[in-house]
């Protein structure tokens, strides 16, 4: 079976076309093998295209640990470009994911993806970690995200602090992703993300950038569009409408690239 390696602003994925249904129902062992950075292809997760009766295709996303997640923003952009490239969808498309229906548009190497409307906002609560308190906020943008503004983001201990937040009692049993942001102005911020399932800092996270932008807007610190500079050095642009406390018409936009393709050999 052929596989494709793609990157969405530094978030890297293995993509598989399973429209013929040849993959096993339990993908966890294969995903863990493919994502291994030394003994496999190496990736943050695996994206699978399947047939759908309600949309152009169905997207499945599994993290590097083999666990399936409802959605991945940068993965959604990559799979939209991939689906268009293999003829599974047109330039404008819709697809199903674990968190619902999404629409996307592909123009050259850029993809603009409609995100699910954020929910479960919890703003400015005190999050205590090892006797240190952080002013944190929470939003679910397809998957759960904590957002914490910090000073001097480049020097912040993202992995150490992010891991503690990911396993904090407040967010159990599912856990959460953790985002740390530094606001430059009302349309620009820097972001670093610790991702659940990858269990490490990633170079970018689309749902995390979306959460950061809409949380910053709800806190009165930002307004649409918000350009999020990722750890990988690329920029993700978040478009949205804010009406009081309601956030709608949320779009994630950025570039993607096909890195290489190959063939999966039997183990």
C-alpha positions in Angstrom: 0.0 0.0 0.0 1.3 3.5 -0.8 1.7 6.1 1.8 2.2 9.9 1.6 4.2 12.1 4.0 2.8 15.7 4.3 3.6 18.7 6.5 1.1 21.4 7.6 3.2 24.3 9.0 5.5 21.8 10.6 2.9 19.4 11.9 3.8 16.2 9.9 1.5 13.3 9.0 1.4 10.0 7.1 -1.6 9.9 4.8 -3.4 6.7 3.6 -6.1 6.2 1.0 -8.5 3.6 2.4 -11.4 4.2 0.1 -11.2 0.5 -1.0 -11.4 -0.6 2.7 -8.2 -2.7 2.6 -6.8 -1.5 5.9 -7.6 -3.4 9.1 -10.2 -2.2 11.5 -7.7 -1.7 14.3 -5.1 0.8 13.0 -3.3 1.4 16.2 -0.3 -1.0 15.7 0.2 0.3 12.1 0.0 3.9 13.2 2.5 3.4 16.0 4.9 1.7 13.6 4.5 4.4 10.9 4.9 7.3 13.3 8.1 6.1 15.0 10.8 8.7 14.4 13.6 6.1 14.1 12.1 2.8 13.0 9.2 4.2 10.8 8.3 7.1 8.5 8.1 9.5 11.5 5.1 11.7 12.0 2.8 13.4 14.6 -0.1 11.2 13.4 -1.8 9.3 10.6 -4.6 10.6 8.4 -6.9 8.2 6.6 -9.3 8.9 3.8 -12.4 6.7 3.7 -15.7 6.8 1.7 -18.6 8.9 2.9 -22.2 8.9 1.9 -22.7 12.5 3.3 -19.6 14.3 2.0 -16.7 13.9 -0.5 -14.9 11.7 2.0 -14.5 10.8 5.6 -11.3 11.8 7.6 -9.9 9.6 10.4 -7.1 11.0 12.5 -4.9 8.9 14.8 -2.1 10.3 17.0 1.3 8.9 17.1 0.4 6.8 20.1 -2.2 5.0 18.1 -5.2 6.7 19.8 -7.9 8.1 17.6 -8.8 11.8 18.0 -12.0 13.6 16.9 -10.1 16.1 14.7 -6.8 17.8 13.8 -6.7 21.2 12.2 -3.5 21.0 10.3 -4.3 17.4 9.5 -7.6 18.6 8.1 -5.8 21.0 5.8 -3.4 18.3 4.7 -6.0 15.7 4.0 -8.1 18.3 2.0 -5.1 19.0 -0.3 -4.4 15.3 -0.6 -8.0 14.4 -1.4 -8.0 17.1 -4.2 -4.6 15.8 -5.5 -5.8 12.2 -5.9 -9.2 13.1 -7.3 -11.3 12.3 -4.2 -12.6 15.8 -4.0 -12.7 19.1 -6.0 -11.0 22.3 -5.2 -13.9 23.2 -2.9 -15.0 20.2 -0.8 -16.7 18.9 2.3 -15.6 16.0 4.5 -16.7 14.2 7.7 -14.5 14.0 10.8 -15.0 12.9 14.3 -16.3 16.3 15.4 -18.7 16.8 12.5 -18.7 18.2 8.9 -16.0 20.5 7.6 -15.6 22.5 4.4 -12.3 23.4 2.8 -10.9 25.1 -0.3 -7.6 24.4 -1.9 -5.7 27.0 -3.9 -2.2 25.9 -4.9 -0.4 25.0 -1.7 -2.8 26.9 0.6 -5.8 25.4 2.3 -8.6 27.3 4.0 -10.5 25.0 6.4 -13.8 25.7 8.1 -13.5 24.7 11.8 -16.2 23.6 14.1 -17.5 26.5 16.3 -15.6 26.6 19.5 -17.4 25.5 22.7 -17.0 24.9 26.4 -15.2 28.2 27.0 -13.8 28.7 30.5 -11.9 31.9 30.8 -9.4 33.2 33.3 -9.3 30.4 35.8 -6.5 29.8 38.2 -4.5 26.7 37.3 -2.1 25.5 40.0 0.9 23.5 39.1 3.5 22.6 41.8 2.5 25.5 43.9 2.7 27.9 41.0 -0.5 29.5 39.6 -1.2 30.3 36.0 -4.1 32.4 34.6 -5.5 29.9 32.1 -8.4 29.6 29.7 -10.0 26.6 28.0 -11.9 26.0 24.7 -12.8 23.0 22.7 -12.1 23.6 19.0 -12.6 20.0 17.9 -10.3 18.7 20.7 -9.7 20.3 24.1 -7.2 23.1 24.5 -5.8 25.1 27.5 -4.4 28.5 26.5 -2.0 30.4 28.8 -0.4 33.8 27.9 3.2 34.0 29.0 6.2 36.4 28.8 9.3 35.4 26.9 7.7 32.4 25.1 11.0 31.3 23.5 12.5 30.5 26.9 9.3 29.0 28.4 9.5 25.3 29.5 6.7 24.1 27.2 7.3 20.4 27.5 7.6 20.2 31.2 4.7 22.5 31.9 2.6 21.2 29.1 2.9 17.6 30.3 1.7 18.6 33.8 -1.3 20.4 32.3 -2.1 17.5 30.0 -2.3 15.1 33.0 -3.8 17.7 35.4 -6.8 16.3 37.5 -9.0 19.1 36.2 -8.9 17.7 32.7 -9.2 14.0 33.3 -10.0 11.4 32.1 -9.4 12.6 28.5 -6.6 15.1 29.2 -6.0 18.2 27.2 -3.6 19.9 24.9 -1.7 22.9 26.3 -0.9 26.1 24.4 1.4 29.0 25.5 1.1 32.3 23.7 2.8 35.6 23.6 0.7 38.5 22.2 2.5 40.9 19.8 -0.6 43.0 18.9 -4.3 42.5 18.2 -3.6 40.6 15.0 -0.4 38.8 15.7 0.7 36.2 18.4 3.4 33.6 18.9 2.3 30.1 20.0 3.9 26.9 21.2 1.9 23.7 21.8 2.2 20.5 23.8 0.0 17.9 22.1 -1.8 15.1 23.8 -1.3 11.8 22.0 2.1 13.0 20.6 3.1 13.7 24.2 5.6 16.3 23.2 5.8 19.8 21.8 4.9 19.9 18.1 6.0 22.5 15.5 2.4 23.6 14.9 -1.1 22.7 15.9 -4.1 24.0 14.0 -6.8 23.4 16.6 -4.4 24.9 19.1 -3.8 28.0 17.0 -7.6 28.3 16.6 -8.1 28.0 20.3 -5.4 30.6 21.0 -6.9 33.1 18.6 -10.5 32.8 19.7 -9.6 32.8 23.4 -7.5 35.9 23.0 -10.4 37.5 21.2 -12.8 36.6 24.0 -10.3 38.0 26.5 -10.3 41.3 24.5 -6.6 40.9 23.4 -7.1 40.1 19.7 -9.5 40.5 16.8 -9.9 38.7 13.4 -7.8 37.8 11.5 -5.2 36.6 13.9 -1.8 35.5 12.5 -0.2 32.8 14.7 3.5 32.3 14.4 4.2 28.7 15.1 7.3 27.0 16.6 8.1 25.7 13.1 8.4 29.3 11.8 5.3 29.3 9.6 2.2 31.4 10.1 -1.4 30.1 10.5 -4.1 32.6 10.0 -7.4 32.3 11.9 -10.5 34.1 10.6 -13.7 34.3 12.8 -16.6 36.4 13.8 -17.1 37.5 17.4 -20.5 38.7 18.5 -20.5 39.3 22.2 -19.5 35.9 23.6 -20.5 34.0 20.4 -17.7 32.9 18.1 -18.7 31.7 14.6 -17.5 31.4 11.0 -14.1 30.1 12.1 -11.5 29.3 9.4 -7.9 28.0 9.7 -5.7 29.0 6.7 -2.1 28.1 5.9 0.2 26.3 3.5 0.8 22.6 3.2 3.5 20.5 1.4 3.9 17.0 0.1 7.2 15.8 1.5 7.5 12.4 -0.1 5.6 9.2 -0.9 6.5 5.5 -0.6 5.2 2.0 -0.1 4.4 0.2 3.1 6.1 -3.2 3.2 4.8 -6.1 5.3 6.5 -6.3 8.7 
